Structures are given as structure tokens and as C-alpha cells.
């Protein structure tokens, strides 16, 4: 009886052990399966992540290849050649407008990239490039990088010059300033100021060399090799020196191209939809822009070499008869302002007026002149304002003078100039007129000047709210137009190379 009971208990224990074993095996199998699934998913994720990263790197490789290609193909091109490059429709050198697809890397490729290029719009400096990358292992997993390339223009600085320059008290500048010489700045700069020079001998006073960018506003900067002080009261966004030179060479080819564009299809003076051309007759042309989309043009017969004011006009039939009043209809001819075009005068230009919804560049240049620095053609401003109707990027004026851009003696006491000003071989400024004092001048746009800029001179003749000037404008307000970064004036000269301006993954 006892043995039967023992046998029964033994069988029950065996059954329980088997059940426990089965439970443990089931639990272990679940854990193992879970681990295997986790390991497998991590491996798949790692492979996916690797392929995704490789696709991204392939897309980036396409961008950097095109940056190299763009630099190689466009760095030495003139404005005309660059225009031909973009208008040809062949932006990859393949004689095809299809997307450019390449195995990468060469020799042992892991995938491909595809490049698509959106050329710049007329007179824009922006090129958009989209690069798509994928691997051979996972061709459906693609990454797309889009980059905006921008070629710097001469309209990108509030002021840029090739010479030593001084900004006196009363000058407020909103925009970047650069000089290939030294800079003395005694006003208020709201953006970065840079100079090519680490130190220079300021020509406005004697003494030891000073910092490439320095001030005498309030407390003078110490002399090198002392530490450069922080002067947020003057250099609100700071100052940097030395930096890379900005070259002022190569303008003659730009002028030839602008003349060609303006005169295309014309046998003499006149306008087309692309531009207007006027020859070198007499002393030049007076141009008055109108906000109705037209401009008035008069031939200048004589002008005062000291004040640069017009004295007499020439009848438009180019006979010897003259007139001295603008209202004389014999001296006036009206043309349409060419939008996104050029008005090219092979002589001096007097300019004023208003525009509305127009983008125009006005050039004064005698392209046959062998010594433009001394005898080139100039632009004169100040008889009246030069105004935009709005500041939303729809109105843009560029003024390009082979020699100087000069504010005349009898300019408005409060003068407004909405434009990008470029004096290729001379200066942007105003001559010294003893005892002639003006209130304020405001430039909304940019200034590029080969020689030293200036709308005022030191002295004590004119009292200007706590300080004095010897002649010129007490207050000088230079405001940079941000729209010029991406849409400079039509055919405005640009820098040498495209640079990445915006990068994004889409």
C-alpha cells in the first residue's frame, strides 16, 4: 500500500517537473525570439541607416562636384561669356538638358547621384542646384540636397572702396563696409567693417601707423601693437582686419558687354525693349526718370566745370541752336524705360527722377577712352532726388560711371538717392565748395568707389548739431538695400566665383 502511494507521488512529481520544464522552455523561447527579432531589427535599421547616410553623402558629392564644375567653367568668364553660358541651356557640358547622372566613387562605385540645375533668372546672381543620391543596395532610398549658389555683386556692400577712406562724424551706415586700404570711422556703423590692411598710415594726420580699421570718435584707439579695443558705440557689429582683397579690375569688358546689349538692333541713338543707347555728342545727356514708365532725355550742350550744373541744352536735331529751359519742347525727347535693361550713354550723364516697378542700369562710359581714370565719363546727381516708388525689390536703379559719380554744387539741401552707385575708376562724392553747407544726404542702395568717397569735408564753416564740417552735407545716411543681394541692377558687374549661399535637404 505504501509502495503504491509512493509510486503515485513519484509520477505526480515527474508530471510537475515536465510542466515546469515546458513553461521554462516556452519562456526562454519567447525571450530568444524577442532577442533575435531585436537583433534582426537593429541590423536592418543599421543597414537602412548606413544606406541612408550613404545616399546623403552621394547627394552631397553631387553638390560639391557641381561647385567645382561651376568654378572651373565660369571663373574667368566676362559678363558676356557668362551670359552666353547660362543662356545656352547646357549647364553641365554634356550637350543635353537631361539630368546629369554619375556613378560614385569612380573605380568602385557604391551608388549614384543625379544633378539638376535651375539657371539664374535674367540679371539674377542665383543658381539653384538639386542633387539626388542613392545606393545600389537600396536604390529606392534617396536623399535630396538643394543648394543656392550666389555670385557676389558690386552692389553687396553699403560702401566698398579700393583706397584709404574716412567716415566722419554724422555718418550712419546700415550695411557692410570694406576697403582695400585703411578705414577711419568716426560715425556709427551698424554692420561689419573690414579692411585689407592690418595697419596703415592715415593720410589725414601725422603720427605712427594705426589699425586697419580705427576710430577717433570720443576716445582714440590705441596704436598697434596694442590690443584692438571693443568699441560698440562706433562699430556696433564689430570690425575685422586684415581680410581678403576685393579686386577692382576687369571693368572694361563689362562696359563693352553693357554697350553691346544696349545698342543691339540700333543703328544710332534710340531704344529697344532691351536697352537704350546714346552717342558721345556734345557734353552728354540729361535723363529724368518718370514713374509712368518713361524717361525724358536732353542733349547737354554746355555745363559748368566747377559746379557741374547744366548751363545749356542742345536741340535734338543736333543743329547749332540751343535752349536753356527744360520746358522747351525742342530739347526734350521721351522714351520708354527698358525693364531689366540698360541705358548706355557714351558720354556724361545727369540723372534724377522717379521709377515705379522698373529695374534699370544707367551707364556713362566712353569705351574708346585710353585713360578713363583721368578722362572717363561721369554721372552727376543732385538737381533733384532719385527715388523708388517702393522698397519691395520691384524698383532697382544701378548707376555705373567710367570715372566719377558726383553730387553737384547746387544739389538739394536734403537729397535722397535710391540706387547702387559704382565709380569704376574715380570716386563717389562731392567736390569741396567753400562755405557751401547742406543738410543731409541719404543713399538707399550701395556705393562702390575706386577712390576715396566723401560727401563732406572737415572744417568749422558749417555747424551740425554738436560738430562741424567745412563743406558739404552735415548728415550722411547710407542704407544698404537687402534686395540687392539676390537681384543686383541689370548687368551690374559681379565678383569672380559662385559661393554656396543656402543649403537644405528636401
Buried (B, 14 or more C-beta within 10 A) or exposed (E): EEEEEEEEEEEEEEEEEEEEEEEEEEEEEEEEEEEEEEEEEEEEEEEEEEBBEBBBBBBBBBBEBBBEBBBEBBEEBBBBEBBEBBEEEEBBEEEEEEBBEBBBEEEEEBBBBBBBBEBBEEBBBBBBBBBBBBBEEBEEBBBBBBBBBBBBBBBBBBBBBBBBBBBBBBBBBBBBBBBBBBBBBBBBBBBBBBBBBBBBEBEEEEEEBBBBBBBBBEEEBEEBEEEBEEBEEBBBEBBBBEBEEBEBEEBBBBBBBBBBBBBEEBEEBBBBEBBBBBBBBBBBBBBBBBBEBBBBBBBBBBBEEEBBBBEBBBBBEEEEEBBEEBEEEBBBBEBBBBBBBBBBBBBBBBBBBBBBBBBBBBBBBBBEBEEBEEEBBBBBBBBBBBBBBEEEBBBBBBBBBBBBBBBBBEBBEEBBBBBBBBBBBBBBBBBBBEEBBBEBBBBBBBBBBBBBBBBBBBBEBBEBEEBBBBBBBBBBBBBBBEBBBBBBBBBBBBBBEBEEBEEEEE
